[in-house]
Each structure stands twice: as structure tokens, then as C-alpha cells.
Amino acid sequence: MRHTGAVIAGCTLPSRLPIMSHMHESDYLRLLTRQAEQANEFLSNARKWERERWVCQRLLQAFNISHRLDEFGSGQEPPDVQFREANFEVFFVLDEGRRLNEEWRDEVERRRSAFSLSQLVRRHRRPRWLSAGDLQARLGPTLRKKAHNYQERGLPLGELDLLAFCNLKQAALDFNRPFPPPSEYQRQGWRSLSLVGPNFVRVLFTHDNAPDFLRHNRGRTVLFDLGIGL
């Protein structure tokens, strides 16, 4: 049987909940509620571009590419985010049936109505291991739909750099298993395809006209010490 962990605010906590000595429980509850409200606001339609830019920044941080906020642009979509010579088209990969905005909207209400930290404890099964091949396969439905729609609109796929943000709760990537060649997605004609996960970044493929910083990191996986997600 898989072990379970108690989770509050996306962090694994011990079974007993020690209250920080410098913070009362009520203060900590308010902090957790405010964090949920900020996450919910971040997922609003009004902040779509900021959310997509955040994913791009995560990619750049992995490869130690210095950048300023004024280097990011948004024009007529696609692309979602422009950065120097890169034209990023960002999309999210979630567990089947998950809706981030609904998830965090419910979490805001749950935290607002809590009177103690113990009420926020949830027990989750550890995520199952997911092979790189299975993860890549999860990109398929979105990429096939995008390729079909964009080609119908006469949009040049060869000028777009795809960037998938993988936010999975029920599965964790097994880094001991190799990534298979992303042949199907290469044949669709995209200029490049990269993955950003809670604790990793990988450039799956690039074509010769892709931005240098993507081509130079093709096939490279970077692991973060501290994972983040939504």
C-alpha cells in the first residue's frame, strides 16, 4: 500500500502540526487563505499573459539566462509570449478532469471557513511514477488540435516555440527512464518544443531556425532543488 502524506498549501507536513513559535494559528490560517486568494487571482483570465510569462521565466531560469521583464512582449496571438527571438506558445498539461481555476476557487472557500489548521489537512496517495514516454503522450491531444487549427488559419507553425507546463498531482515523472524521440510532434512542423514541470525543465526538440538558447539546450533536462506548481 502506498504511503500517504498530510498536505496543506501544497507542502507536505508532519502528522502533528506544530505552530510556528512566532505566529499564532489564526495568523497562519490568514496567511494560508491569502496565498490561496493570490493563486486564484493568478489563474483569472485577466492575468493569462502574466501566467504564461511566468512559465517562460521558469524555462529561462533553468538555463541561467538573465532577463528583464521589459524583454517580454505580447502581440496578436499566437504567439502567447515573445522573448527576444523566441515566440512561445504556452499550454498547460493537467491530470484528466482537473480545472485549476475551480480547484483554487474551492480551496479559497475551504480555507476561509476553517477555524484550525487541522481542518485543512488532507491525506493524498503518493503520485504514481510516470515514464517520459507517457508524459510526452499526454501532450498529443493538445498539439494535434493546435496543429490542425493553426494550419486551417494559415499560421506558420515553423515560427512557434511550444512550451508545455506540466502540472500533475496524480503522477510524478520518473527521471530514471529515457525520453523517447518526439517524432510525431517534430513532423507537425513546430520550431521547438519544451517542457516545464514543478521541478524540471527539458527541451524536447528544436529545428535549425529555433532560438540559440533553445538549440544549445536541446535534449537537456535541468532539475530544480525546489519544486513549484499551482
C-alpha positions as a Python dict, from the first residue, in 0.01 Angstrom:
ca = {
    (1, 'M'): (0, 0, 0),
    (2, 'R'): (128, 344, -87),
    (3, 'H'): (211, 584, 191),
    (4, 'T'): (2, 894, 235),
    (5, 'G'): (106, 1242, 337),
    (6, 'A'): (-73, 1528, 504),
    (7, 'V'): (-79, 1829, 275),
    (8, 'I'): (-155, 2195, 343),
    (9, 'A'): (-90, 2472, 91),
    (10, 'G'): (97, 2239, -137),
    (11, 'C'): (355, 2146, 127),
    (12, 'T'): (396, 1808, 295),
    (13, 'L'): (362, 1843, 671),
    (14, 'P'): (425, 1601, 956),
    (15, 'S'): (125, 1426, 1110),
    (16, 'R'): (124, 1665, 1402),
    (17, 'L'): (100, 2030, 1311),
    (18, 'P'): (347, 2237, 1511),
    (19, 'I'): (250, 2603, 1528),
    (20, 'M'): (533, 2838, 1447),
    (21, 'S'): (651, 2998, 1771),
    (22, 'H'): (639, 3350, 1630),
    (23, 'M'): (298, 3311, 1464),
    (24, 'H'): (-40, 3229, 1618),
    (25, 'E'): (-252, 2965, 1449),
    (26, 'S'): (-509, 3226, 1345),
    (27, 'D'): (-234, 3432, 1178),
    (28, 'Y'): (-110, 3127, 991),
    (29, 'L'): (-463, 3049, 876),
    (30, 'R'): (-495, 3403, 741),
    (31, 'L'): (-161, 3359, 562),
    (32, 'L'): (-274, 3034, 400),
    (33, 'T'): (-602, 3194, 298),
    (34, 'R'): (-422, 3487, 141),
    (35, 'Q'): (-195, 3251, -51),
    (36, 'A'): (-499, 3071, -191),
    (37, 'E'): (-660, 3402, -286),
    (38, 'Q'): (-344, 3506, -470),
    (39, 'A'): (-327, 3174, -657),
    (40, 'N'): (-694, 3206, -751),
    (41, 'E'): (-637, 3561, -876),
    (42, 'F'): (-328, 3450, -1071),
    (43, 'L'): (-545, 3197, -1257),
    (44, 'S'): (-801, 3457, -1368),
    (45, 'N'): (-849, 3546, -1733),
    (46, 'A'): (-720, 3895, -1661),
    (47, 'R'): (-376, 3754, -1574),
    (48, 'K'): (-348, 3498, -1854),
    (49, 'W'): (-48, 3663, -2017),
    (50, 'E'): (130, 3712, -1684),
    (51, 'R'): (75, 3341, -1612),
    (52, 'E'): (220, 3243, -1949),
    (53, 'R'): (517, 3475, -1898),
    (54, 'W'): (580, 3309, -1560),
    (55, 'V'): (614, 2970, -1732),
    (56, 'C'): (862, 3122, -1980),
    (57, 'Q'): (1063, 3271, -1695),
    (58, 'R'): (1086, 2929, -1531),
    (59, 'L'): (1241, 2793, -1851),
    (60, 'L'): (1492, 3078, -1868),
    (61, 'Q'): (1587, 3038, -1502),
    (62, 'A'): (1668, 2671, -1560),
    (63, 'F'): (1925, 2763, -1823),
    (64, 'N'): (2063, 3062, -1629),
    (65, 'I'): (1952, 3308, -1895),
    (66, 'S'): (1936, 3656, -1749),
    (67, 'H'): (1629, 3853, -1850),
    (68, 'R'): (1428, 4163, -1770),
    (69, 'L'): (1051, 4194, -1763),
    (70, 'D'): (1058, 4454, -2038),
    (71, 'E'): (1209, 4194, -2274),
    (72, 'F'): (880, 4003, -2279),
    (73, 'G'): (614, 4108, -2523),
    (74, 'S'): (263, 4010, -2621),
    (75, 'G'): (123, 4070, -2962),
    (76, 'Q'): (-158, 3920, -3160),
    (77, 'E'): (-181, 3555, -3055),
    (78, 'P'): (-15, 3330, -3143),
    (79, 'P'): (247, 3352, -3001),
    (80, 'D'): (140, 3396, -2640),
    (81, 'V'): (472, 3543, -2524),
    (82, 'Q'): (759, 3689, -2721),
    (83, 'F'): (1107, 3692, -2570),
    (84, 'R'): (1389, 3818, -2789),
    (85, 'E'): (1381, 3587, -3093),
    (86, 'A'): (1157, 3327, -2923),
    (87, 'N'): (785, 3303, -2998),
    (88, 'F'): (643, 3099, -2711),
    (89, 'E'): (308, 2928, -2739),
    (90, 'V'): (226, 2816, -2384),
    (91, 'F'): (-18, 2546, -2280),
    (92, 'F'): (-92, 2356, -1958),
    (93, 'V'): (-93, 1978, -1911),
    (94, 'L'): (-310, 1866, -1618),
    (95, 'D'): (-449, 1545, -1473),
    (96, 'E'): (-765, 1439, -1653),
    (97, 'G'): (-1067, 1625, -1520),
    (98, 'R'): (-870, 1888, -1325),
    (99, 'R'): (-957, 2257, -1360),
    (100, 'L'): (-704, 2480, -1186),
    (101, 'N'): (-934, 2780, -1151),
    (102, 'E'): (-1214, 2569, -998),
    (103, 'E'): (-963, 2388, -777),
    (104, 'W'): (-827, 2708, -626),
    (105, 'R'): (-1169, 2875, -603),
    (106, 'D'): (-1286, 2584, -388),
    (107, 'E'): (-962, 2598, -187),
    (108, 'V'): (-1017, 2967, -107),
    (109, 'E'): (-1359, 2889, 38),
    (110, 'R'): (-1224, 2590, 230),
    (111, 'R'): (-953, 2799, 395),
    (112, 'R'): (-1182, 3092, 467),
    (113, 'S'): (-1422, 2866, 655),
    (114, 'A'): (-1151, 2682, 855),
    (115, 'F'): (-1112, 2754, 1227),
    (116, 'S'): (-798, 2546, 1278),
    (117, 'L'): (-507, 2406, 1078),
    (118, 'S'): (-628, 2054, 1143),
    (119, 'Q'): (-934, 2126, 930),
    (120, 'L'): (-709, 2190, 629),
    (121, 'V'): (-520, 1863, 648),
    (122, 'R'): (-583, 1631, 357),
    (123, 'R'): (-436, 1289, 301),
    (124, 'H'): (-319, 1212, -51),
    (125, 'R'): (-176, 900, -200),
    (126, 'R'): (173, 941, -332),
    (127, 'P'): (168, 1004, -708),
    (128, 'R'): (250, 708, -930),
    (129, 'W'): (564, 711, -1141),
    (130, 'L'): (514, 828, -1498),
    (131, 'S'): (755, 744, -1777),
    (132, 'A'): (884, 1019, -2006),
    (133, 'G'): (710, 848, -2295),
    (134, 'D'): (375, 856, -2115),
    (135, 'L'): (426, 1221, -2027),
    (136, 'Q'): (502, 1308, -2390),
    (137, 'A'): (193, 1118, -2498),
    (138, 'R'): (-19, 1347, -2280),
    (139, 'L'): (85, 1639, -2499),
    (140, 'G'): (-63, 1472, -2806),
    (141, 'P'): (-430, 1581, -2795),
    (142, 'T'): (-344, 1948, -2742),
    (143, 'L'): (-69, 1954, -3004),
    (144, 'R'): (-276, 1776, -3268),
    (145, 'K'): (-564, 2017, -3211),
    (146, 'K'): (-335, 2320, -3222),
    (147, 'A'): (-159, 2200, -3538),
    (148, 'H'): (-493, 2139, -3714),
    (149, 'N'): (-646, 2473, -3608),
    (150, 'Y'): (-338, 2680, -3687),
    (151, 'Q'): (-288, 2521, -4027),
    (152, 'E'): (-651, 2590, -4113),
    (153, 'R'): (-591, 2954, -4021),
    (154, 'G'): (-275, 2965, -4230),
    (155, 'L'): (-48, 3028, -3932),
    (156, 'P'): (319, 2926, -3975),
    (157, 'L'): (393, 2653, -3719),
    (158, 'G'): (763, 2676, -3804),
    (159, 'E'): (783, 3013, -3628),
    (160, 'L'): (638, 2897, -3295),
    (161, 'D'): (823, 2762, -2989),
    (162, 'L'): (586, 2540, -2792),
    (163, 'L'): (615, 2540, -2414),
    (164, 'A'): (415, 2292, -2205),
    (165, 'F'): (370, 2348, -1832),
    (166, 'C'): (310, 2005, -1675),
    (167, 'N'): (112, 2029, -1352),
    (168, 'L'): (26, 1675, -1244),
    (169, 'K'): (-86, 1575, -895),
    (170, 'Q'): (-153, 1208, -960),
    (171, 'A'): (175, 1125, -1133),
    (172, 'A'): (544, 1215, -1100),
    (173, 'L'): (800, 1192, -1379),
    (174, 'D'): (1046, 902, -1349),
    (175, 'F'): (1382, 1056, -1441),
    (176, 'N'): (1549, 714, -1450),
    (177, 'R'): (1375, 631, -1776),
    (178, 'P'): (1484, 798, -2104),
    (179, 'F'): (1281, 1037, -2314),
    (180, 'P'): (1182, 880, -2647),
    (181, 'P'): (1223, 1077, -2971),
    (182, 'P'): (926, 1318, -3004),
    (183, 'S'): (897, 1228, -3372),
    (184, 'E'): (524, 1293, -3416),
    (185, 'Y'): (548, 1647, -3280),
    (186, 'Q'): (856, 1725, -3489),
    (187, 'R'): (669, 1622, -3804),
    (188, 'Q'): (387, 1862, -3719),
    (189, 'G'): (625, 2146, -3805),
    (190, 'W'): (670, 2337, -3479),
    (191, 'R'): (1003, 2518, -3442),
    (192, 'S'): (1071, 2376, -3094),
    (193, 'L'): (902, 2202, -2804),
    (194, 'S'): (998, 2233, -2435),
    (195, 'L'): (858, 2108, -2105),
    (196, 'V'): (841, 2292, -1773),
    (197, 'G'): (740, 2089, -1468),
    (198, 'P'): (725, 2165, -1097),
    (199, 'N'): (1087, 2050, -1053),
    (200, 'F'): (1234, 2018, -1402),
    (201, 'V'): (1278, 2171, -1747),
    (202, 'R'): (1359, 1989, -2070),
    (203, 'V'): (1391, 2095, -2434),
    (204, 'L'): (1245, 1802, -2629),
    (205, 'F'): (1345, 1915, -2977),
    (206, 'T'): (1445, 2215, -3184),
    (207, 'H'): (1480, 2282, -3554),
    (208, 'D'): (1771, 2472, -3703),
    (209, 'N'): (1589, 2807, -3701),
    (210, 'A'): (1499, 2789, -3330),
    (211, 'P'): (1648, 3046, -3088),
    (212, 'D'): (2008, 2973, -2992),
    (213, 'F'): (1937, 2928, -2620),
    (214, 'L'): (1688, 2653, -2703),
    (215, 'R'): (1907, 2479, -2961),
    (216, 'H'): (2207, 2480, -2726),
    (217, 'N'): (1998, 2305, -2458),
    (218, 'R'): (1823, 2054, -2684),
    (219, 'G'): (1782, 1717, -2513),
    (220, 'R'): (1895, 1856, -2178),
    (221, 'T'): (1700, 1808, -1855),
    (222, 'V'): (1754, 2052, -1567),
    (223, 'L'): (1628, 1961, -1220),
    (224, 'F'): (1536, 2224, -963),
    (225, 'D'): (1620, 2189, -595),
    (226, 'L'): (1282, 2334, -500),
    (227, 'G'): (970, 2238, -691),
    (228, 'I'): (688, 2484, -752),
    (229, 'G'): (346, 2449, -901),
    (230, 'L'): (-14, 2562, -894),
}
